Structure formats: C-alpha cells, structure tokens
Amino acid sequence: MTDTMTTAFNISGHPALSIRTGFDAEGLPTSAQIVGRHFDEATLLRVGHTYERARCWHERRPAL
C-alpha cells in the first residue's frame, strides 16, 4: 500500500478525511478523500458525517 494520495496533504498540513463511496463492479469498496482548510477539522468531520448518514455505505461489508 502506498501513501501517494496523502503526501500532498501531509506536506501542506491540510486536514483530510477518507470516506467510503460504494462498491465497484467486483464488489470491492471504493472511497473518496475530502480535504479541508487549515485548522477547520470540524467542518471536514461534519461533511464526512453528513455523507455517511445520507448514503449508509459504512453499514455494508464486501462479500468474501
């Protein structure tokens, strides 16, 4: 696993949050990364929480 998608935010210091966005055609989970303003973690967490409540992807598990 690489961290190439988070390196820019680790360097810039922007808060970032990964959320589940569904499942692909093979049934594997997909995700998105939301990036916020400096020192605005509260807004970032509210956005992530609102998305989770609206979509409920966090309640599903991939088939093994």
Backbone bond lengths (Angstrom), bond angles and torsions (degrees), N, CA, C in turn:
res aa  C-N    CA-C-N  psi(-1)  N-CA   C-N-CA  omega(-1)  CA-C   N-CA-C  phi
1 M - - - 1.455 - - 1.526 108.56 -
2 T 1.306 115.54 136.16 1.461 119.48 -179.78 1.522 109.77 -111.50
3 D 1.305 114.62 162.74 1.461 119.59 178.64 1.526 112.16 -111.55
4 T 1.325 116.79 26.83 1.462 120.70 -175.67 1.527 112.80 -61.96
5 M 1.318 118.10 -26.30 1.459 120.52 -178.16 1.527 112.12 -81.70
6 T 1.322 117.45 -13.61 1.462 119.89 -178.39 1.520 113.45 -109.47
7 T 1.323 117.72 -10.64 1.460 121.32 -174.89 1.524 112.41 -56.52
8 A 1.313 117.95 -45.07 1.474 120.52 -177.76 1.528 111.17 -59.60
9 F 1.321 117.35 -38.36 1.461 120.38 -177.80 1.522 111.35 -80.57
10 N 1.321 117.63 -28.85 1.464 119.90 172.82 1.527 109.78 -64.31
11 I 1.311 116.96 -39.26 1.465 121.14 -179.54 1.522 111.01 -73.74
12 S 1.338 117.56 -44.22 1.468 120.62 -175.93 1.525 112.74 -77.82
13 G 1.321 116.69 -21.83 1.455 120.56 -179.40 1.518 114.32 84.18
14 H 1.335 117.29 8.64 1.459 120.10 177.13 1.529 109.70 -72.23
15 P 1.331 117.71 140.02 1.461 119.40 174.70 1.527 109.78 -71.67
16 A 1.319 116.60 143.01 1.461 121.56 179.72 1.521 109.12 -139.02
17 L 1.317 115.54 149.70 1.451 122.11 -177.28 1.523 108.61 -137.29
18 S 1.321 117.00 132.80 1.467 121.28 175.50 1.519 108.59 -100.39
19 I 1.336 115.63 136.66 1.460 121.13 178.42 1.519 109.83 -132.61
20 R 1.310 116.31 151.69 1.465 120.49 174.79 1.518 109.19 -73.99
21 T 1.341 114.60 141.22 1.465 118.94 -179.75 1.520 112.63 -123.02
22 G 1.312 117.72 5.13 1.457 120.48 178.65 1.506 111.47 136.09
23 F 1.337 115.14 -153.13 1.455 122.31 -178.53 1.518 109.26 -135.10
24 D 1.323 116.14 145.63 1.461 119.62 179.06 1.527 110.43 -83.32
25 A 1.319 117.34 -176.74 1.468 122.58 -177.00 1.522 112.61 -61.60
26 E 1.329 117.19 -24.55 1.468 121.09 179.50 1.525 112.41 -92.14
27 G 1.328 116.75 2.46 1.450 121.06 178.38 1.518 114.91 86.68
28 L 1.328 117.46 7.81 1.457 120.63 179.05 1.525 110.41 -86.60
29 P 1.325 117.92 146.02 1.458 120.00 -178.88 1.525 112.77 -68.33
30 T 1.324 115.74 144.58 1.462 121.99 175.11 1.527 107.67 -114.11
31 S 1.319 116.07 164.11 1.459 118.81 -178.21 1.522 110.77 -149.48
32 A 1.316 114.40 167.91 1.459 122.19 175.09 1.520 107.62 -134.66
33 Q 1.296 115.26 156.40 1.454 120.46 177.06 1.524 108.77 -115.37
34 I 1.314 116.06 128.47 1.455 122.40 178.49 1.530 106.76 -106.69
35 V 1.312 116.33 133.11 1.462 121.28 -178.69 1.520 108.78 -117.75
36 G 1.332 115.53 136.24 1.458 120.44 -177.93 1.517 113.37 -111.85
37 R 1.308 114.68 179.04 1.460 121.51 176.21 1.524 109.45 -75.89
38 H 1.309 115.58 157.51 1.459 119.61 175.22 1.533 110.43 -53.79
39 F 1.325 115.76 135.61 1.468 123.35 175.89 1.525 113.62 60.80
40 D 1.328 117.72 23.37 1.467 121.12 179.25 1.530 110.20 -121.99
41 E 1.324 115.63 46.63 1.456 120.61 179.14 1.526 111.94 -61.54
42 A 1.324 117.25 -33.33 1.461 120.92 -178.10 1.532 111.60 -59.01
43 T 1.320 117.43 -44.76 1.466 120.64 178.34 1.516 110.56 -64.49
44 L 1.304 116.71 -42.60 1.460 121.74 179.42 1.531 110.70 -59.22
45 L 1.317 117.15 -45.05 1.461 120.99 179.19 1.525 111.76 -67.18
46 R 1.336 117.43 -36.14 1.470 119.99 176.73 1.524 111.33 -64.63
47 V 1.324 116.92 -41.47 1.473 120.88 178.24 1.533 109.95 -62.72
48 G 1.319 116.92 -47.10 1.464 120.46 179.07 1.518 112.20 -61.77
49 H 1.317 116.77 -42.59 1.457 121.15 179.31 1.527 111.48 -64.71
50 T 1.313 116.73 -42.75 1.462 120.92 178.96 1.520 110.95 -62.69
51 Y 1.322 116.98 -43.25 1.466 120.35 178.63 1.524 110.39 -62.52
52 E 1.338 117.60 -46.19 1.467 120.42 179.77 1.521 111.43 -59.49
53 R 1.318 117.82 -42.45 1.465 120.53 179.87 1.517 111.39 -65.92
54 A 1.327 117.67 -34.97 1.464 121.38 -177.87 1.527 112.20 -76.02
55 R 1.325 117.68 -34.57 1.460 120.21 -172.14 1.531 114.82 -105.68
56 C 1.284 120.28 -27.04 1.473 124.89 176.59 1.522 114.69 62.10
57 W 1.324 119.04 22.79 1.471 120.82 177.91 1.525 111.20 -64.55
58 H 1.317 117.59 -26.88 1.459 121.01 -178.80 1.528 112.20 -66.82
59 E 1.328 117.74 -13.98 1.457 121.01 179.57 1.531 113.23 -87.83
60 R 1.321 117.61 -15.16 1.467 121.33 -178.73 1.520 110.43 -96.08
61 R 1.318 116.26 150.54 1.457 122.85 176.75 1.525 108.53 -122.37
62 P 1.333 117.65 144.98 1.473 119.24 177.38 1.530 110.54 -67.36
63 A 1.312 115.96 147.84 1.466 120.58 176.98 1.520 108.57 -72.78
64 L 1.310 115.67 137.25 1.471 119.96 179.24 1.507 111.83 -96.77
